[in-house]
Amino acid sequence: MGIVSIPVIAGLGTAQPPSALQGELWEGFFSRHFSGTTRALAQRIFANSGVTRRQAAVNPLLEDVSDWPTERRMRRYQVEALPLGKEAVGRALTAAGLGAGDIGLFIVCSCTGYATPGLDILLARDLGMAADTQRMFIGHMGCYAALPGLGAASDFVTARGRPALLLCAELTSLHIQPSSARVDTQQIVSHALFSDAAVAAVVVPGGPGYVLREVTAVTDTSTADHMTWDVTDAGFRMGLSPKVPQVLSRHVLGLVDDLLARHGVSRSEVDGWAVHPGGPRILNVVERELALPPQGLVASRATLDEHGNCSSPTVLLILDRLARSTPAARRVVMLAFGPGLTLYAALLDRQD
């Protein structure tokens, strides 16, 4: 029996398009996008979103895509996502001290755009990955996709002893719905929260970085209709039930405590919490159910404030923030939530 490789996140790389202030987005576009009594409700939701600044590859202040057909949005996705993904991957490889040719498995997570050949093929070509590099594309998992992506990368590294690369790239700005579309609170919330980003993570067999101890999940299929992402003729439309926080409150404590117990760790021994900021209510529920200290979700709230909800890259943005903090977080729990309704968790330990 060979030596089992320990999967370690050795490098992270982030890339984001230009920013816009939430207030500017409201005044310059969304205040006119919504009408009648809906406008007052939307203004309150935008003001209480926990977001000050967001990033957009296609900024509605400069270019209104809300009436574009899905085909045109998908063509634009390729144009915008490719350089953003290349930047994130390049930074992650540099941080890990590796070249593109060293990667054995390349995983791409994205639910905001589809094409074939996809980002996995085009980036592998442009970056000079080896012809025998294996690829995996994870689509339509939404906000939690980074964690099963890390799980797949971890399994590959453990089994093969070769580096793996994960890229999460989302362009939610391409999916603003037409002003003529049916407007409900769920739609307003998604327009107030979502943002664009790309984050890459290099996972290697051993060495310094964050050891990926375990990735685990729980899915409550009785609430499958609580979070949806439908392909329509006018882009992808988000469905987000206000009952999502209640479902999280039923499952998050058991998921986290079971994960920690398997590794002989208590919640008080975790000094880094990377919790996907699906919105302020989501963070409040997790903080309450896990009885976290007042500073426990500072990194998650700061990420929401500065970057909004970027879907799959967001937990990796938070991990990057925790890794760069002084001192860097030593033991990290990552939590992300999405359609299913699904909760994913991962336990990481930093080693030098």
Summary of the structure (lengths in Angstrom):
residues: 352
radius of gyration: 19.4
end to end distance: 27.3
largest distance: 69.0
contacts: 1268
relative contact order: 0.18
helix: 43%
strand: 26%
